[in-house]
């Protein structure tokens, strides 16, 4: 489970760094689509960490559920 958390953290960090770079580049360009893409990039900068946090919560709950089922099986044996 620790490897899964590290993988999610690494993917999240890479995505956030990419979003910050894209946000900076789009903020400095003057193309007609730049404002829309800039808003999408800023929204993703907020949404991606929230999704990663949610994945971590679900992983923690599922891990605890698996551990409690193993303990119940050991107690019944």
Phi and psi in degrees as a GROMACS rama.xvg file:
@    title "Ramachandran Plot"
@    xaxis  label "Phi"
@    yaxis  label "Psi"
@TYPE xy
-64.5581  -38.0067  UNK-2
-64.1197  -39.3373  UNK-3
-63.0909  -42.3039  UNK-4
-64.3256  -41.1398  UNK-5
-65.9024  -38.9631  UNK-6
-64.5297  -45.4525  UNK-7
-61.4655  -40.5565  UNK-8
-65.0838  -41.561  UNK-9
-65.8734  -44.5338  UNK-10
-61.6429  -42.9168  UNK-11
-63.4366  -41.7558  UNK-12
-64.6888  -42.3335  UNK-13
-64.3522  -43.6168  UNK-14
-62.8999  -41.6207  UNK-15
-66.5205  -42.2987  UNK-16
-62.1559  -42.5543  UNK-17
-61.42  -42.1947  UNK-18
-65.4595  -38.3335  UNK-19
-65.1454  -40.4839  UNK-20
-65.9349  -44.8482  UNK-21
-62.9389  -41.0914  UNK-22
-61.6041  -43.1427  UNK-23
-63.8003  -46.2325  UNK-24
-63.6121  -45.0541  UNK-25
-67.1349  -31.2755  UNK-26
-68.9821  -25.274  UNK-27
-95.2165  -13.2412  UNK-28
-87.8147  162.996  UNK-29
-121.763  29.8068  UNK-30
-75.6837  159.717  UNK-31
-66.9783  -25.9707  UNK-32
-89.9691  -4.65043  UNK-33
-58.6108  -43.6562  UNK-34
-61.6793  -41.1527  UNK-35
-67.2105  -43.1436  UNK-36
-67.892  -34.4733  UNK-37
-64.1385  -42.7266  UNK-38
-65.8763  -38.9507  UNK-39
-64.8288  -39.5839  UNK-40
-66.362  -41.4562  UNK-41
-65.8501  -39.7061  UNK-42
-63.113  -42.9905  UNK-43
-65.9345  -30.2762  UNK-44
-63.7647  -28.0556  UNK-45
-89.5074  -40.4108  UNK-46
-71.2063  -42.2253  UNK-47
-59.3577  -48.0667  UNK-48
-61.8807  -34.7752  UNK-49
-64.6  -41.8351  UNK-50
-64.7288  -41.9032  UNK-51
-63.5025  -41.0632  UNK-52
-62.3571  -41.652  UNK-53
-63.4014  -42.346  UNK-54
-60.309  -40.0757  UNK-55
-66.4671  -38.6429  UNK-56
-63.9065  -44.3035  UNK-57
-63.9031  -42.1814  UNK-58
-61.8455  -39.1771  UNK-59
-66.5146  -42.7599  UNK-60
-65.1725  -44.6104  UNK-61
-64.9684  -37.0463  UNK-62
-65.725  -42.7692  UNK-63
-65.692  -36.7081  UNK-64
-66.2215  -41.6797  UNK-65
-63.7888  -40.8242  UNK-66
-66.4452  -39.3161  UNK-67
-69.7643  -34.4014  UNK-68
-67.113  -38.0223  UNK-69
-65.0836  -40.5402  UNK-70
-65.9587  -40.144  UNK-71
-64.1679  -38.7297  UNK-72
-65.9843  -38.6438  UNK-73
-67.5393  -38.5252  UNK-74
-69.0406  -33.6737  UNK-75
-75.2792  -24.5447  UNK-76
